[in-house]
Amino acid sequence: MFGLKHKIWTTIMVVALCTIVIGTGLTYFLYEQFYVEKQRATLVMQGEELENFYHTSQAKQEFLQRVAWTDQTSDANVLYTEDPMMLSAGIPAEGFSDTSLITFEERQQLLEGDQITFIRQHPRFDQDILAVTIPLLQEDQLEGAIFLYMPLTAMEEPFQSIRLVLFIFLIVLLIVITWIGLKMTDHLIKPLKEMETISYQMAQGDFSKRIIVSKQDEIGNLSNSFNTLAASLEEVDQKRREFLQNVSHELRTPLSYIKGYTEVLQEDFVDEKSRENYLSIINNEVARLIRLVNDLLDLAQLEDDSYPMKDEPLPYAQLILDVVERFELFAKQKQVTIEVEVDHDIVVSGDADRLEQVVSNLLDNAIRYTPNGEKILVGLAQEDNQAQLLIQDDGPGIPKEDLPKVVERFYRVNSARTRKEGGTGIGLSIVYQIIKKHKGDLTIESEEGKGTTVKITIPQFS
């Protein structure tokens, strides 16, 4: 199987060979079409000048001298004969033979007064020639003919230097194409090789490597995309590791409690009051484990894009009031007052169970972290065809640097306090995913010592 580098080189060489063949062919085409045609026109012009001189000269000897002069001073060889059937009887005398210079058909054209032009191998001269034959007519009677010819080898002499230049040009062109091919191959193959190497390292679990991007083209864009992918995978891997660490840590604490108190209960010296206390602790830790597992399963389902979410119209205000009513007893136990102000005309489209879960999580957090004797404000209003839920507490607040992270799994501003309050550290992550699936927004505003305000905005039903 041929690699990409071999394919690129094959393409480059095919293009180079095609360029050379086309260039060479074009050169000879121009030679045939232009230079040879120019020489033919020159022969015709010289022949017609001799024809004019033939008709205007006073004596035949003057014409013959003019023919001889033209033969000596021009690049053409010039012959004259009075017998078109045997042009070889003309002048100059050197090299004459009985071989006719023209064919029978061409002799017929001369008899009709037509000029004759041809390029062919001629047996009289034993070489390829370009020839023009001019008939000499007097009162429509053929009195003779002028035969002008040039060996093609003589016409090719000016092209010898051109051939040398062409050969040098083709060599230079081949070198340039080879150099361009090397650069192009390096440009294309190097980042791909880097991607191959880094991909292998990523498969081994190393996501730290990146491709150095030096070009702003398609390969550069591909390298940038690959680096973005690597960064995303590194982030996912980091979150996976953190998730495993967090889950292990979250499970270790209650399991340690359960194991420790179970071992104590197995001892005979434990009195009944202590036994009940230890069993209560074990029960609380088991309940916490159950909540943690349920939250993890819930979050995993919500993070799945294929998770089915109901979409039906529902009275948002009544849903909120139902949740507040369930939390009244919990709030009274902490001496916290819940003030509610909702717009009963608001109808939203969504999953009632999931939206109820959102309100429950937020209200539970607000009550847990609000000091005794303080109050919580729950409001629902319309804003730009959006339903905005607001839950405001007078709790300890969240540091500014922690606000962007509070929706991350297992992130806690105060780990000890959160565990003491019974939280799993996943509640806001679940809220965020539910609101995201409802095409809404979650905004958290907080200031240390002054409380926290959570705003949930989702589209109204239309």
N, C-alpha and C positions, 0 to 999 in steps of 0.2 A: 504493500500500500504506500503510495507516494504521499509525502508530507506537503504541507502548505508551502514551505520554502522551495521544494522541487517544482511545484506547480507554478509558483511565481516566476522562477528562473526560466521554466519552459515557455511561459507566456512572453517574457521579455525577449528571449531568443527568437521566438516565432515572429514577434513584432519587428525585431532587428533585421531578420532575414527578409521579411516582406518589404521593409523599408529599402534594403539594399537592392533587392530584385526590382522593385518599382522604380527606384532612382536610376538604376542602370538601364532599364527598359525605356524610361522617359528620356534619358540622354540620347539613346540611339533613335528613338522616335523623333526627337527634335532634329537630330542629324538628318534623318531621312526627309522630314517634312519641310525643314527650313533651309539647311545648308545645301542639300542636293538640289532643291527647287531653285535656290538662288543661282547656283551654277548653271542649271538648265536655262534659266532666264537670261543669264549672261551669254551663253552660247547662241541662243535665239537672237539676242540683240546684235551680237557680232555678225551672225549670219545675215541678218536683215540689213546691216550696214554694208556688208560686201555685196548683197543683192542690189542695193541702191547704187553703189559705186559701179556695179556691172552695167546698170542701165544708163549711167551718166558719163562714164568714161569715154574718151574719144577713140582710144585704141585698146585692143584686147591685151596688149603687152602691159599697159598700165594696170589693168585689172589683175593680171597674173602677179605683177610685182606687189600689188596691194594684198593679195592672198598670201604671198610669201612673207610679207612684212607682218601681217596679222598672226601668221603661224609662229613667227620668231618672237614677237613681243608679248603675246598673250599666253595664258596658261593652257589654252586649247591647242590641239593639233588640227590643222585645217587642210582639207583636200578639195581639189576642184576637178571635175570631169565633165566632158560634153556628152558622155554616154552613160545614162543612168543605169543601164543594165550591167555595166562593168565599171563601178566607181574605182576599182583598184588600178585603173589605167590613168588616174589623175596624178597631180603633184602633191607633195614632193615625191621624188622618185625612189627614195630609200625604202626598202622593205615591201615593195609592191609584189603582188601575186595575182593569180587569176581568180582568187576567191572573191565572191561578191560581198559588198559591205552591207547590203540590205536584203530582205526577203522578197519573195515574189509579190506578196500582198503589199509590202511597202513600196515596191517599184510601181505598182498600180496607183498608189496614192500620189506618188511623184508625178506620174503621167497626168493625174487630175489636178495638179498644181497645189497639193496639200503639203504642209511641213510635216516632217517625221521626227519623233523623239522617242528614244528607247534607252533602257538600261539592261545590259545582259552580257554574258560571256561571249566574246567574239572570237571566232577561230582565226581570223586574220592577225589579231594582236595577241592572242593567247592570254587574255585577261578580261576582267569585267570593265566595261566602259559606259560612260554616259555620252550619248551621241545625238546630234541634231542634223537633219538633212533639209536644206533649203532648195526648192526647185527654182530654176531660172527660166522665167517665161517671157516670151516676146510675141505679142499679139496672139496670146493663148496657145502658143506653140512652145514645147519644152526644148530649150536649147542646151541645158546642162544642169548641174547640181553642185551645191557646196556642202561638203560633209565636214562637220566640226565635232570633235570628240575629246573627252578627258578620261584618262584611266581613273577608276574609283580609288585606286591606291594613292594617287596624287591628291585626290580630294580628302582622303583620310589623314594625310600628314598633319594638317592643323589640329586634328583631334588627338594626336599622340600626346601632346602636352596636357590636353584636357583629360585624357585617360589617366595620366599620372596624377593629376590633381584629384580626379575622381577616386582613384585608388587610395590616395592619402586621406581624402575626406572620409571614405568608407572605413578606413582603419581608425581614424579619430572618432568617427561616429560609433564604431563598435566599442572603443574604449570608454567613451562617454556613457553609452548605454549600459556597459558593464558597471561603471561607477554608480550610475543612477540606480541600477538594479541592486547593488550592494546596499546603498543608502535606503532604498525602498524596502528591501528585505529586513534590514535592521529596524527600520521604523515600524514595520508591520509585525515582525516576528518577535522582537525583544519584549514588548509588553505582553504579548500572548504567552511567551515562555514564562514571564514573571507571573502571569495569572495562573498558569499551570502549576508552577512551584508553590505559589501561595495557596492555591486551591488544595493541593496535597497537604500543606501544613494546616489548613483549616480543617481538613478531614481528620487530622490528628489532634484537633482541639486547640490549635494555636491561631487565634484570631487577631493577633497584634500586628502582623505584617501589612504593609500598604505598598501600592505601586506608585513610583515617582512619575508624576504627570508633567511632561515637558512640551506637549503639543496641544493646541486647541483645535483639534479636528475630530473626525469620527472615532479614531483610535483613542484620542485623549478623552472624549466623552465616554467611551466604553470603559476606560481606566477609572474615570471618576465614578461611574456607576458601580464598577467592581469595588472600589474603595468604600462607597456608600453601603454596598451590600456587606462588606467585611465589617464595617463599623456597626451595622445593625445586628449582624450575627454575634459580634463581640458583646454588644449590649444585651442581646437576648441570653447569651451564655452567662454573662455576669448576673443578670436577673435570675436566671435558673439556679446559679450557685447560691445567690443570696436567698432565694426562695427555699432551697433545700436546707440552708443553714437556719433560716428563720423557722421553718416547719420543725426541724430537729430540735431547735431551742424551745419552741412553744410546746412541743410534745414532751420534751425531757422534764420540764418543771412539774407539770401535773403528775406525770408518771412517777417521778421521784417521790412526790408527796404520797401518792397512792401506795407505792412500794414500802416507803418508810413507815407509814401508819399501819399498813397491813401487817408488817413484821412486829410492830409494837402490840397490835391486837392479839397476835398469836402468843404473847407472853401471859402467864397466869396472874401476874401481880397487878394488872390494869383493873382499876375499879370501874363501877358501872357508869359513873358520871363522865370519867375520862373516855370510856369506850364510846359513849354516845357522841361526845365531842369529836373524837377521831373519825367516827363513822360519818358525821356531818361534813367534816373536812373532805373525806374521801368522796362523798356524794357530790359536793360542790366541784371538786376537781374533775370527776367523771362528767358532770354536766358541762363544765367548761370544755372538756375534750369533745363532747358531742357537738357543742356550738361551733367549735373550731373546725371540725370535720365537715359539718353542714355548710359553714361559710365557705370553706375551700371548694366543696362541690358546687355550691351556688356560683361562686366566682368563675370557676372553670367553665360552667355552662354559659354564663353571660359573656365571657371572652370569646366564645365560639361564634363565628359569624353566622353559622347555620342555626343558631338557637332560635326556636319559634317564639315570637313575642306577639301577644294579642294586640289587636288594633280595633278598639270599639269605643264609642262615645260614652263618657261617664261624668257624673256630677262631681267635680273636683272638690268643691267645698265640703260636701257631705262626707267624702272619703276622709278628708283631713279631720273633720269633727269626730268621726268614728274612732280614729287613731288617738286623738287627744283624750277622748272619753276613757279609752282603755288605760291610758297612762295617768289618769287622775289620782288613783290610789298611790302609785309610786311617787308622784310629785308631793302628795300630802305627807307621806312618810319622811320626805326630806324637807318638808315645810317650804316647798317651792310653789309659787303661784304661776299658773299658765294663763296668759291673756290671749284671747283669740279674736281676730277681726278678719272676716273672709267675705268675698263677693260671691253670693249664692248663684249668680247668673253665669258663672264661668263653667263651661263644658270643655273638656279636653278629650283627645283621642289617644287611647293607649291601653296598657295592660293594668287592670285595677289591682291585681295582687302585687305586681312589681312596684307600682307607684305607692301602694300602701306600705310596702317594705322600705321604700325610700323615706317616707315620713316617719315611720317607726324608728329607723336607725338614727335619723337626725334628732328626733325628739328624745330618744333614749340617751344619746350622747349629751344633749343639752341639759337634761335633768341630772345625769351623773356628775357633770363637772360644774354645775351651778351651786354655789354655797347656800347653806340653809338660810331661809328667810328672804332670798332674792326672787326674782321673777323671770319668766320666759315669755317672749312675745312671738306669737304665730300669726302671720298675716298672708292673705291671698288677694291679689289684685290683678287687673288687666293692664297690659302695657304693650302698645303696638301689636295688637292681635296675638299677644303672647300671655300666657298665664304665669305669673311670678309668685312663687311661694317663698316666704321669708321666715326664717327661724332665728331669733336673736336671744342670746343668753347673757348673763352677767358673770360668766365664769372667769377663770384665770387668764384666758386668752392664749394665743399661739404666737411664738416668736416669728418675726418677719421672715427670717431665713428658712424657717420650717414650712411656711405656707405652701410653696410649690410641691412639697413632697408628701403632704398629708393624705393624698389619695393613692399613694403607693401601697402595695401589699406589705403588711407587718410594720409599716413605719409608725413610730410612736414618738411624740414630743417628749413624753416622760414615761419610759417603759414601766417603771415600778408602779407609778400611779395608775396607768392603764390596766395593768394586770390586777391590781388591787380592786379596781372598779369592775372587773370581770369582763373587760373587752378583749376581743381577739386580734385587733389590729387590722381587720379586713373590711370592717363595716363601710368606711368611706370609699374603698375600692369598689365595693358592690354598688353603692349609690352612684358612683361615677359611671359605671358600665350601664346601669339601668337608664340613667338620664341620657347617655350617649345613644342608646338604642331608640330612645324616644325623640331623637333629633333636637335635644335640648342642651342647655348650658348649666354648669355648676360653678358658682363663684363663692369663694370663702374670703371674708374680710375679718381681720382680727387684730387686736392690739393687746399686748401683755398688760394684765391688771384691769382691763376694761371690757372683756368679753369677746364673743365671736358672733358674727352674722353670716348665715349661710343662705344664699339665694339660688333657687332652682327655677329655671325658665324653660317652659315647653310650649309648643304651638297649641293654640286653641282649636277645637273642632270646628270645621267649616264645611 
